[in-house]
Amino acid sequence: MTLEPLAPLDPLGELRPSEERDPIARTLETARLRGVSDSARVLSELLSGCDISESVQRTDGGTVQIGSLASGFADVFDPWQILDGLFGSGGVDGLKVSVVRERASSPLGNIDDAVSSRPDAPWVVPVGRVMDALSQGFTVVLDGMDRRNRLLRRLSEHLARAFQCPVNINGYLSLRPDPGFGVHWDDHEVIIIQLLGRKHWKIHQPVTLSPTGTTHPVNEAGDLAWEGDLEPGMFVSIPRGWAHDVSGMDELTFHLTLTIPRRNISRVIRSSIEMNSSDARAVTLVDGGDPPLGFVLDSIRENFRGVIARDRASLAAVSCQIPSALFRALDQEAADPHLAVRSPLPGGGTRWRDEHGESVLFAGGGHFRVSDGYLSVLAELLDGRTRTVQEIEAASPEPATVVRSVVAGALRVGLLEVVDDPTTWGIVRAE
């Protein structure tokens, strides 16, 4: 039994999907759906009053949801702890920070020169420069917060697993009431979690069910649906296409924006047409025009399965591995029956066949040639649930030596991670 890393492959070019009746492919799919259900439940418990299990069943057509973090979670997402972790070294990577005021955005380094300890090091923006930008009325945008904070990384994993798309978490700091982005709607869903200070929000109904940037200006807004203040511990969930306008209140505020760019019909249509990009009729879409209806329908008919496969592959490329958990795996023995492990891969894994008919697993951004016996054990573990080696052995028909070999190999390449504290927020125990 083996797990052999391979060079990157094109799932639609060099590989073909396994047969629909393939029992291991069905096990992978069942594990993925278990993970979707688990993560939706975890998120619904966090966002009190927001039914994520219902939200993941649709794309467009939802409505604004406003509520509060469940009791105790406001302390879990401590804004000062998050900011201390970000600025703990006295500054932050200038390439990951931008400022915006009245819809004009620029890197923070353009406000004043960033500094570096040596010529070849990344630019670092000192905290003082950040405070200066805030005092001038700029909103400071901190990109990729989930890549800088362990807890937010776990939150990102649950979002990606529940909504089945790569997600991003940004932070927004402001001190003055100056407008940042003005009235606009986003081509993706967002969930706002207010952690510090207050923000005043106006949210408008969409002008149409599934707006696109080529048919409706991004600042076009329908009737006012809700207006009010978000205070620390509150959240608002805004569907795609719902315009919103935000302003501060002359106090330090900090909120997280959870960006969820999941699949919708307009994305599917566009991607289907782009897969026929060699056809001259596809150029009209790129230029903002309307391709002939017959061509659009033919493209969807021909490429729908390919679009879905590429979407699934893009999520399978995502790993929410916590680096320290990966490093700890180097010191762990899979023979320890009490060792707890889980998969940090929100997309689970997909099975393909190469030109020789051999099994290839695509998971965590890697391609692996894997034997059927090996994958039959591993497939059950890609749902994100935490299990001990002893529990995995008890549930598997394979001998204990095989199970331990699978766990050890998966830990080594990052398909599994060690769980040092199963009581941490977001950890789901296997039933």
C-alpha positions in Angstrom: 0.0 0.0 0.0 1.4 3.3 -1.1 0.8 7.1 -1.2 3.2 8.6 -3.8 3.2 12.4 -4.4 3.0 13.3 -8.1 3.8 16.4 -10.1 0.8 18.6 -10.7 -1.7 17.3 -13.2 -4.6 18.8 -15.1 -7.8 16.9 -13.8 -9.5 17.5 -17.1 -6.5 17.0 -19.4 -4.3 14.2 -18.1 -6.9 12.5 -15.9 -10.4 11.1 -16.1 -12.9 10.9 -13.3 -13.5 7.5 -11.7 -16.7 5.6 -12.5 -19.8 6.8 -10.7 -20.3 3.3 -9.2 -16.8 3.2 -7.8 -17.3 2.3 -4.1 -14.2 4.4 -3.0 -15.4 7.4 -5.0 -18.8 7.0 -3.2 -17.0 6.9 0.2 -15.1 10.1 -0.7 -18.4 11.8 -1.6 -20.1 10.6 1.5 -17.2 11.9 3.6 -17.4 15.2 1.9 -21.1 15.5 2.5 -20.6 14.6 6.2 -18.1 17.4 6.4 -20.6 19.9 4.8 -23.2 19.0 7.4 -20.8 19.2 10.3 -19.5 22.6 9.3 -22.9 24.0 8.6 -23.9 22.9 12.2 -20.7 24.4 13.7 -21.4 27.7 11.9 -25.1 27.8 12.8 -24.1 27.4 16.5 -21.6 30.3 16.2 -23.9 32.6 14.3 -27.0 32.4 16.6 -30.2 32.7 14.6 -28.5 32.1 11.2 -29.5 28.8 9.6 -26.4 27.9 7.6 -27.8 24.5 6.9 -30.5 26.2 4.9 -28.2 28.7 3.3 -25.9 26.1 1.8 -28.9 24.6 -0.1 -29.2 27.7 -2.4 -27.1 30.3 -4.2 -29.2 33.4 -4.9 -32.6 34.2 -3.4 -31.7 34.5 0.3 -32.3 37.5 2.5 -30.3 39.5 5.0 -29.9 37.9 8.4 -28.8 39.8 11.5 -27.9 38.4 14.9 -25.3 37.9 17.6 -22.5 35.5 18.2 -23.6 32.7 20.4 -23.0 33.1 24.2 -19.3 32.8 24.9 -18.1 33.2 21.4 -17.5 37.0 21.7 -14.7 36.1 24.1 -13.3 33.4 21.7 -13.0 36.0 18.9 -11.2 38.5 21.1 -10.4 41.5 18.8 -7.4 42.7 20.9 -5.8 39.2 20.8 -6.3 39.1 17.0 -4.8 42.6 16.6 -1.9 41.8 19.0 -1.1 38.7 17.0 -1.1 40.8 13.8 0.9 43.7 15.0 2.9 41.9 17.7 6.2 42.5 16.0 5.5 46.2 15.9 4.3 46.3 12.3 2.6 44.3 9.6 3.6 43.2 6.1 2.8 46.2 3.9 2.0 44.1 0.9 -1.1 42.7 2.7 -2.5 46.0 3.9 -4.3 48.7 1.9 -6.3 51.8 2.8 -9.5 53.1 1.3 -11.4 56.4 1.6 -14.3 57.5 -0.6 -13.8 54.5 -2.9 -10.2 55.2 -3.6 -7.9 52.4 -2.5 -4.1 52.2 -2.4 -1.4 50.2 -0.6 -0.7 51.6 2.8 2.9 52.1 1.8 1.7 54.9 -0.5 0.6 57.0 2.5 4.2 57.0 3.8 7.2 54.9 3.0 7.2 51.5 4.7 10.4 50.4 6.4 12.5 47.2 6.2 15.2 45.8 8.4 17.2 44.8 5.3 16.9 45.5 1.5 15.7 42.0 0.6 13.1 41.8 3.4 9.4 42.5 2.9 8.2 46.0 3.6 6.8 46.3 7.1 4.3 49.0 8.0 4.8 50.1 11.6 1.8 50.4 13.9 2.3 54.2 14.0 1.7 54.5 10.3 -1.4 52.5 10.6 -2.7 54.8 13.3 -1.8 57.8 11.2 -3.9 56.5 8.3 -6.8 55.8 10.6 -6.6 59.4 12.0 -6.8 60.8 8.4 -10.1 59.0 8.0 -8.9 56.0 6.0 -10.2 52.5 6.5 -7.4 50.1 6.8 -8.0 46.8 5.1 -6.1 43.7 6.4 -6.2 41.0 3.7 -6.2 37.3 4.5 -6.7 37.4 8.2 -7.4 33.6 8.1 -3.8 33.1 7.1 -2.5 34.9 10.1 -4.6 33.6 13.0 -5.1 30.0 14.0 -8.8 30.5 15.1 -9.7 32.4 12.0 -8.1 29.6 9.9 -10.4 27.1 11.5 -13.3 29.4 10.8 -12.2 29.7 7.2 -12.1 25.9 6.9 -15.7 25.5 8.2 -16.9 28.2 5.8 -15.1 26.6 2.8 -16.4 23.1 3.8 -20.0 24.2 4.3 -20.3 26.4 1.2 -17.9 24.3 -0.9 -15.8 27.1 -2.2 -12.5 28.8 -1.2 -13.2 31.7 1.1 -11.3 34.7 2.4 -11.4 36.6 5.7 -10.4 40.3 5.7 -10.2 42.7 8.6 -11.4 46.3 8.5 -10.1 49.0 10.9 -11.5 52.5 11.0 -11.5 55.5 13.4 -13.5 58.2 11.6 -16.9 58.3 10.0 -15.4 59.0 6.5 -17.0 56.7 3.9 -14.8 53.9 2.7 -16.4 52.1 -0.3 -19.7 53.9 -0.6 -22.9 52.2 -1.7 -22.1 49.0 -3.6 -23.1 45.4 -4.0 -20.7 42.4 -4.1 -20.7 39.5 -6.6 -20.4 37.1 -3.6 -22.0 36.6 -0.2 -20.4 38.2 2.8 -20.9 37.7 6.6 -19.8 40.6 8.7 -18.7 40.0 12.3 -18.4 43.2 14.4 -15.7 42.7 17.0 -14.8 46.2 18.2 -16.7 49.5 18.2 -19.8 50.2 16.2 -20.6 50.6 12.5 -23.8 52.0 10.9 -25.2 49.9 8.1 -27.8 50.5 5.3 -28.6 47.4 3.3 -30.7 47.5 0.1 -32.6 44.8 -1.7 -31.2 43.7 -5.0 -32.5 45.3 -8.2 -32.7 41.8 -9.7 -32.3 38.2 -8.4 -28.9 37.4 -10.0 -27.2 40.7 -11.0 -23.9 40.7 -12.9 -21.4 43.5 -13.3 -22.1 43.6 -17.0 -25.8 44.2 -16.6 -26.0 46.3 -13.5 -23.7 49.0 -12.0 -22.1 47.9 -8.7 -23.5 51.0 -7.0 -27.1 50.3 -8.1 -29.4 49.7 -5.1 -33.0 48.7 -4.6 -35.3 49.6 -1.7 -33.9 49.9 1.8 -34.2 46.6 3.5 -32.5 47.3 6.9 -30.7 50.1 8.6 -29.1 50.0 12.0 -25.9 49.7 14.0 -23.7 46.7 14.4 -22.2 46.5 17.9 -19.5 44.2 19.2 -20.6 40.5 19.0 -23.2 41.1 16.3 -23.1 39.9 12.7 -25.0 40.4 9.5 -25.2 38.0 6.6 -25.6 39.7 3.2 -26.5 37.7 0.0 -24.9 38.4 -3.3 -26.3 41.4 -5.1 -27.6 43.3 -2.0 -26.1 46.8 -1.9 -24.8 48.2 1.3 -23.4 51.4 2.7 -21.3 51.5 5.9 -20.1 54.4 8.0 -18.1 54.7 11.3 -18.9 56.8 14.4 -15.7 58.6 15.4 -14.5 55.6 17.4 -12.1 52.7 16.8 -13.9 49.9 15.0 -12.8 46.5 13.8 -14.8 43.9 12.0 -14.2 40.8 10.0 -15.6 40.2 6.5 -16.1 36.6 5.6 -16.1 36.5 1.7 -17.9 33.5 0.2 -17.6 33.5 -3.6 -19.6 30.2 -4.2 -20.9 28.9 -7.4 -24.0 30.5 -9.0 -25.7 30.2 -12.3 -24.0 33.3 -13.8 -20.6 31.9 -12.9 -21.5 28.5 -14.4 -22.7 30.1 -17.6 -19.6 32.3 -17.9 -17.2 29.5 -17.1 -19.0 27.2 -19.7 -18.5 29.8 -22.4 -14.9 30.5 -21.4 -14.1 26.8 -21.9 -15.0 27.4 -25.6 -12.7 30.4 -25.7 -11.3 29.3 -29.1 -14.7 30.1 -30.6 -15.0 33.7 -31.8 -18.5 33.9 -30.4 -17.0 33.7 -26.9 -15.1 37.0 -27.4 -18.4 38.9 -27.0 -18.6 37.8 -23.4 -15.1 39.0 -22.6 -15.9 42.3 -24.2 -19.0 42.7 -22.1 -21.5 41.7 -24.8 -24.0 38.9 -25.2 -23.0 35.8 -27.1 -25.7 34.2 -29.2 -28.2 32.2 -27.1 -27.7 29.0 -29.0 -24.0 29.2 -28.4 -24.6 29.8 -24.7 -26.9 26.8 -24.4 -24.5 24.6 -26.4 -21.6 25.6 -24.2 -23.5 24.8 -21.0 -24.6 21.4 -22.4 -21.0 20.6 -23.5 -19.1 21.9 -20.5 -21.3 21.8 -17.4 -19.7 18.7 -16.0 -16.3 20.1 -16.7 -17.1 23.4 -14.9 -18.3 21.5 -11.9 -15.2 19.3 -12.0 -12.9 22.3 -12.1 -14.8 23.9 -9.2 -14.4 20.7 -7.2 -10.7 20.6 -8.1 -10.2 24.2 -7.0 -11.6 23.4 -3.6 -9.6 20.2 -3.4 -6.5 22.4 -3.8 -7.3 24.2 -0.5 -5.7 23.2 2.7 -6.4 24.9 6.1 -3.5 23.1 7.7 -2.2 24.8 10.8 1.6 24.8 10.4 2.3 23.9 14.0 0.0 20.9 13.7 2.0 19.7 10.7 5.3 20.1 12.4 4.0 18.2 15.5 3.2 15.3 13.2 7.0 14.9 12.6 7.4 13.9 16.3 4.3 11.7 16.6 4.1 8.0 16.2 1.1 6.7 14.4 1.4 3.6 16.5 0.2 5.6 19.5 -3.5 4.5 19.8 -4.4 7.7 21.6 -3.1 10.0 18.9 -5.9 12.2 17.6 -5.9 13.2 14.0 -8.3 15.0 11.5 -8.2 16.2 7.9 -7.9 20.0 7.4 -9.1 19.8 3.8 -12.5 21.5 3.2 -12.8 20.0 -0.2 -12.1 16.4 0.9 -10.6 14.4 -1.9 -11.5 13.4 -5.4 -10.4 10.2 -7.2 -9.3 10.2 -10.8 -7.7 7.7 -13.1 -4.5 8.2 -15.2 -3.9 6.9 -18.7 -3.0 3.5 -17.3 -6.2 3.3 -15.2 -4.3 3.7 -12.0 -5.9 5.6 -9.1 -4.9 9.2 -8.4 -6.1 11.2 -5.4 -6.4 15.0 -5.7 -6.5 16.5 -2.2 -4.9 19.4 -0.3 -3.5 20.9 -3.5 -1.5 17.7 -4.2 -1.8 14.7 -6.5 -1.0 11.3 -5.2 -0.8 7.9 -6.8 -2.5 5.7 -4.2 -3.5 2.0 -4.0 -7.1 1.1 -3.5 -6.5 -0.5 -0.2 -4.8 2.6 1.1 -7.5 4.9 -0.2 -10.3 2.8 1.2 -8.9 3.6 4.7 -8.0 7.3 4.0 -11.3 8.2 2.3 -13.3 7.8 5.5 -11.0 10.2 7.3 -11.4 13.2 4.8 -14.6 14.5 6.4 -12.8 16.8 8.9 -13.8 14.8 12.0 -11.4 14.0 14.8 -10.6 10.4 15.5 -7.9 8.6 17.5 -5.8 5.9 15.8 -7.5 3.4 18.1 -10.9 4.5 16.8 -9.8 4.4 13.2 -8.5 0.8 13.7 -11.7 -0.3 15.3 -13.8 1.1 12.4 -11.6 -0.3 9.6 -11.6 -3.8 8.2 -7.9 -3.5 7.4 -5.3 -4.7 9.8 -3.9 -2.3 12.5 -0.5 -2.2 10.8 -2.1 -1.0 7.6 -4.2 1.7 9.3 -1.1 3.0 11.1 0.8 3.1 7.8 -2.1 5.1 6.2 -2.2 7.6 9.1 1.6 8.0 9.2 1.7 8.6 5.4 -1.2 11.1 5.4 0.3 13.0 8.3 3.6 13.2 6.5 2.1 14.9 3.4 -0.5 17.1 5.2 -3.7 15.2 4.4 -4.2 14.7 8.1 -3.0 16.9 11.1 -2.4 16.1 14.7 -5.1 17.5 17.1 -3.5 18.4 20.4 -6.7 19.7 22.1 -10.0 18.2 20.9 -11.9 20.7 23.0 -10.8 23.6 20.8 -13.5 25.6 19.0 -14.4 24.1 15.7 -13.2 20.6 16.3 -15.8 17.9 15.5 -15.5 14.5 17.1 -16.4 11.4 15.1 -19.5 9.8 16.4 
